[in-house]
Amino acid sequence: MAIFDTVSKTQAQTHPMDFVNHCLNFERGDVTFVELIVPEQPTVEMHEADIVIKVELNGEEVLVHLEFQTTDSYDPEMSLRMAGYIIRLMETYRLPVYSSVIYLRPDAGRRDRGVYEQNIVGHQVFIEYQVLRLIEMEGEPILDNKPTGLLPFTPLMKRPADMGAEEWLRRCVQTADSVDVPNKPAYLGSLAVLGNLVYGSELISNIILEETMQQSNIIEYWTEKAAAEAHQQGLEQGMKERAREDILEALRLRLQPDVARTFRPVLETIEDPKRLKQLHRAAILAESPEDFQRALASNGE
């Protein structure tokens, strides 16, 4: 989801201390910005850490590492990715690392425990990181305090229990429009792009038109990009849902309808198209429920 990743990283790079202060909230120390770091952390697939910020925490230089995730990561799993980032940052910069993954979509990150573990006697590895799911973060304190970098993310945050979704989105737009930033159309456009993960583009457009003085510039800024990305996202999601149904249909034909239903919950957690393709083949070849269960347990190996 390149556009969501780009918008998120732009906000963190432009307003780094808003993110640092939020992620280090429980440290309650004296934090001073030092610099943004452009990490060079090639893996086999040339992945790089999203955002790395050097700060002074109580007089000691440390790194604050942020990863923005639109969806869950399966290949590799997020815990392994985060462990790799953390170790390479420590090795490269010889500094303590405070690492967080920020999940944008409401359904993402539910199974991320914030821990990578290898439980081999004599070779144990245990690495922790912070998991921040925006849907679990109270959005009202963010609107009240107005940290500039975080306001575009508020449509994705938890709203007050007595407030409807449209009213919440309207408050988010109004608050973001009230802050003083150099490029207001781009700033509000970022809120619109991120909000498109939860709200329809027509609703966002209508509220922006009603609540801001930057209507035409904002709509021009985000509509084409967001619409294209949302369309592609919808196509990909549709393909994955069809792949799951194909697997279930193969299981119904090869085995029994009741057996197929038992596998639906676990199939709905799998997002990797390649993995779904492997499981479709396994379903076609399965002679028994145990055969397909073994294919599920094999992790594609």
VMD Tcl script that draws the C-alpha trace (Angstrom):
set ca {
  {0.00 0.00 0.00}
  {2.57 2.51 -1.18}
  {0.49 5.68 -0.89}
  {-0.45 5.03 2.75}
  {3.15 4.18 3.60}
  {4.42 7.32 1.88}
  {1.90 9.60 3.61}
  {2.69 8.07 7.02}
  {6.44 8.40 6.60}
  {6.10 11.99 5.36}
  {4.27 12.98 8.54}
  {6.87 11.24 10.74}
  {9.74 12.86 8.89}
  {8.14 16.31 8.99}
  {7.05 16.14 12.64}
  {9.37 13.54 14.19}
  {9.06 14.64 17.81}
  {5.27 14.19 17.81}
  {5.87 10.51 17.12}
  {8.84 10.24 19.49}
  {6.91 11.78 22.37}
  {3.97 9.50 21.75}
  {6.03 6.31 21.44}
  {8.16 7.18 24.49}
  {5.15 8.28 26.50}
  {5.72 5.72 29.22}
  {9.40 6.60 29.56}
  {8.48 10.07 30.84}
  {12.01 11.31 30.34}
  {13.58 14.47 28.99}
  {13.73 13.96 25.20}
  {15.57 16.20 22.71}
  {15.63 15.77 18.95}
  {19.08 15.14 17.40}
  {18.55 14.06 13.78}
  {16.66 11.92 11.32}
  {18.67 8.94 10.15}
  {18.37 7.42 6.69}
  {18.95 3.76 7.48}
  {20.78 1.47 5.10}
  {19.64 -1.98 6.13}
  {19.50 -4.24 3.09}
  {18.01 -7.67 3.56}
  {17.66 -10.33 0.89}
  {14.66 -8.35 -0.37}
  {16.30 -4.95 0.25}
  {13.84 -3.92 2.96}
  {14.74 -0.81 4.91}
  {13.43 0.50 8.19}
  {10.73 3.13 7.68}
  {11.74 5.88 10.11}
  {14.74 6.13 12.45}
  {15.10 9.18 14.68}
  {18.09 9.89 16.91}
  {17.17 11.65 20.15}
  {18.67 12.36 23.54}
  {16.71 10.60 26.26}
  {17.75 11.78 29.72}
  {21.14 12.81 28.32}
  {21.78 9.54 26.46}
  {21.58 9.17 22.67}
  {19.08 6.53 21.57}
  {17.28 5.58 18.37}
  {13.51 5.64 17.97}
  {12.52 3.27 15.17}
  {9.03 3.35 13.60}
  {7.48 0.91 11.13}
  {4.15 1.76 9.50}
  {2.06 -1.24 8.47}
  {-1.17 -1.03 6.49}
  {-1.79 -4.78 6.75}
  {-0.24 -7.74 8.53}
  {3.14 -9.03 7.42}
  {3.43 -12.75 6.71}
  {6.55 -13.31 4.64}
  {8.44 -12.77 6.80}
  {6.24 -12.39 9.86}
  {6.35 -8.96 11.50}
  {8.13 -10.21 14.60}
  {11.03 -11.52 12.53}
  {11.18 -8.33 10.46}
  {11.26 -6.18 13.58}
  {13.94 -8.35 15.17}
  {16.08 -7.93 12.07}
  {15.64 -4.15 12.04}
  {16.44 -3.82 15.73}
  {19.58 -5.97 15.63}
  {20.93 -4.24 12.51}
  {20.26 -0.79 13.97}
  {22.08 -1.72 17.17}
  {24.95 -3.20 15.20}
  {25.24 -0.23 12.82}
  {24.83 2.68 15.24}
  {25.86 1.10 18.59}
  {22.92 2.79 20.32}
  {19.88 1.56 22.29}
  {16.79 1.15 20.10}
  {13.18 1.91 20.99}
  {11.21 0.17 18.26}
  {7.48 0.42 17.43}
  {5.23 -0.89 14.68}
  {2.17 1.25 13.93}
  {-0.75 -0.57 12.31}
  {-3.01 1.64 10.21}
  {-5.92 -0.59 9.21}
  {-8.37 -1.47 12.01}
  {-8.07 -5.21 11.31}
  {-4.26 -5.30 11.19}
  {-1.88 -6.28 13.97}
  {-4.37 -8.17 16.12}
  {-2.03 -11.16 16.44}
  {1.20 -9.21 16.82}
  {2.41 -9.79 20.40}
  {5.38 -7.44 20.04}
  {7.87 -10.25 20.66}
  {10.28 -12.33 18.61}
  {11.30 -15.55 20.32}
  {13.57 -18.43 19.47}
  {13.19 -21.12 22.13}
  {16.20 -23.34 21.64}
  {18.03 -24.33 24.80}
  {21.38 -22.61 24.86}
  {20.45 -20.46 21.83}
  {17.47 -18.50 23.05}
  {16.57 -15.15 21.48}
  {14.03 -12.71 22.92}
  {13.41 -9.31 21.31}
  {10.57 -6.98 22.27}
  {9.04 -4.05 20.42}
  {5.97 -1.88 20.91}
  {2.77 -2.60 18.97}
  {0.55 0.42 18.32}
  {-2.78 -0.29 16.65}
  {-4.39 3.03 15.79}
  {-7.89 1.62 16.26}
  {-7.02 0.96 19.93}
  {-5.60 4.44 20.54}
  {-7.94 7.03 22.07}
  {-8.27 9.73 19.43}
  {-9.92 12.45 21.53}
  {-6.76 13.35 23.53}
  {-4.92 13.72 20.21}
  {-7.55 16.17 18.95}
  {-7.39 18.07 22.25}
  {-3.56 18.34 22.30}
  {-3.17 18.85 18.53}
  {0.25 17.25 17.87}
  {0.60 18.25 14.23}
  {2.16 15.01 13.00}
  {-0.51 12.78 14.55}
  {-3.68 14.64 13.53}
  {-3.82 13.14 10.00}
  {-4.02 9.69 11.64}
  {-6.96 10.51 13.91}
  {-9.68 9.21 11.53}
  {-8.14 5.76 12.09}
  {-8.14 6.06 15.89}
  {-10.73 5.02 18.45}
  {-13.54 7.54 18.67}
  {-15.66 8.32 21.77}
  {-18.30 5.68 22.43}
  {-21.13 8.20 22.08}
  {-19.93 9.63 18.76}
  {-20.83 8.35 15.31}
  {-18.27 7.71 12.60}
  {-19.26 10.66 10.40}
  {-19.26 13.09 13.31}
  {-15.82 11.82 14.35}
  {-14.41 12.26 10.85}
  {-15.83 15.78 10.75}
  {-14.11 16.65 14.06}
  {-10.83 15.24 12.77}
  {-11.02 17.40 9.64}
  {-11.98 20.51 11.62}
  {-9.11 20.07 14.08}
  {-6.52 19.40 11.38}
  {-7.74 22.46 9.49}
  {-7.25 24.59 12.62}
  {-3.49 24.01 12.96}
  {-0.89 26.25 11.34}
  {1.17 24.30 8.79}
  {3.08 25.56 5.72}
  {1.15 23.56 3.12}
  {-2.42 23.14 4.38}
  {-3.79 21.40 1.25}
  {-1.07 18.72 1.38}
  {-1.54 18.32 5.12}
  {-5.30 17.87 4.90}
  {-4.76 15.72 1.85}
  {-2.70 13.37 4.02}
  {-5.63 13.06 6.42}
  {-7.90 12.32 3.48}
  {-5.63 9.62 2.10}
  {-5.25 7.89 5.46}
  {-8.94 8.27 6.23}
  {-9.70 6.39 3.02}
  {-8.60 3.21 4.79}
  {-11.80 3.41 6.85}
  {-14.16 5.91 5.22}
  {-15.51 6.14 1.70}
  {-13.89 8.68 -0.59}
  {-17.23 10.41 -1.26}
  {-17.86 11.01 2.45}
  {-14.34 12.37 2.96}
  {-14.71 14.66 -0.06}
  {-18.05 16.00 1.16}
  {-16.77 16.76 4.66}
  {-13.64 18.46 3.32}
  {-15.77 20.57 0.99}
  {-18.02 21.57 3.89}
  {-15.44 22.15 6.61}
  {-12.33 23.65 5.00}
  {-11.29 26.63 2.95}
  {-8.89 24.60 0.80}
  {-11.43 22.47 -1.05}
  {-10.24 22.34 -4.63}
  {-6.55 22.05 -3.81}
  {-7.12 19.22 -1.36}
  {-9.39 17.25 -3.63}
  {-6.88 17.61 -6.46}
  {-4.07 16.53 -4.12}
  {-5.57 13.28 -2.94}
  {-8.51 12.10 -5.02}
  {-6.62 10.53 -7.93}
  {-3.98 8.89 -5.75}
  {-6.36 7.64 -3.10}
  {-8.93 6.42 -5.60}
  {-6.30 4.49 -7.59}
  {-4.85 2.97 -4.44}
  {-8.24 2.10 -3.01}
  {-9.25 0.52 -6.32}
  {-6.10 -1.58 -6.40}
  {-6.59 -2.52 -2.76}
  {-10.14 -3.60 -3.50}
  {-9.00 -5.72 -6.43}
  {-6.34 -7.42 -4.33}
  {-8.75 -8.06 -1.48}
  {-11.30 -9.46 -3.89}
  {-8.73 -11.81 -5.39}
  {-7.78 -13.08 -1.93}
  {-11.41 -13.63 -0.97}
  {-11.98 -15.54 -4.21}
  {-8.87 -17.66 -3.51}
  {-10.23 -18.56 -0.07}
  {-13.60 -19.53 -1.57}
  {-11.83 -21.67 -4.18}
  {-9.99 -23.51 -1.40}
  {-13.22 -24.09 0.52}
  {-14.99 -25.27 -2.63}
  {-12.18 -27.77 -3.31}
  {-12.44 -29.03 0.27}
  {-16.20 -29.39 -0.05}
  {-15.80 -31.45 -3.21}
  {-12.88 -33.54 -1.99}
  {-14.05 -34.04 1.58}
  {-17.29 -32.82 3.18}
  {-19.05 -29.43 3.61}
  {-18.72 -29.62 7.40}
  {-14.99 -30.23 7.11}
  {-14.59 -27.24 4.78}
  {-16.38 -24.98 7.26}
  {-13.98 -25.89 10.04}
  {-11.07 -24.48 8.02}
  {-12.75 -21.16 7.12}
  {-11.63 -19.22 10.26}
  {-7.93 -20.00 9.74}
  {-8.12 -19.31 6.00}
  {-9.57 -15.87 6.70}
  {-6.39 -14.96 8.60}
  {-4.13 -15.72 5.61}
  {-3.39 -12.71 3.39}
  {-0.41 -13.89 1.35}
  {-1.65 -14.67 -2.23}
  {1.20 -17.15 -2.81}
  {0.29 -19.03 0.34}
  {-3.37 -19.15 -0.68}
  {-2.35 -20.55 -4.06}
  {-0.32 -23.29 -2.34}
  {-3.26 -24.15 -0.11}
  {-5.62 -24.32 -3.09}
  {-3.40 -26.99 -4.63}
  {-3.23 -28.79 -1.29}
  {-7.03 -28.75 -1.04}
  {-7.37 -30.26 -4.51}
  {-4.96 -33.07 -3.57}
  {-6.19 -33.69 -0.01}
  {-7.47 -37.19 0.68}
  {-8.47 -36.41 4.27}
  {-8.84 -33.45 6.66}
  {-5.49 -34.43 8.14}
  {-3.81 -33.98 4.75}
  {-5.01 -30.38 4.52}
  {-4.21 -29.73 8.18}
  {-0.62 -30.80 7.52}
  {-0.46 -28.43 4.55}
  {-1.65 -25.59 6.80}
  {0.92 -26.45 9.44}
  {3.77 -26.64 6.91}
  {3.82 -22.83 6.37}
  {4.41 -23.45 2.70}
  {7.68 -25.29 3.25}
}
mol new
graphics top color blue
foreach p $ca { graphics top sphere $p radius 0.5 }
foreach p [lrange $ca 0 end-1] q [lrange $ca 1 end] { graphics top cylinder $p $q radius 0.2 }
display resetview
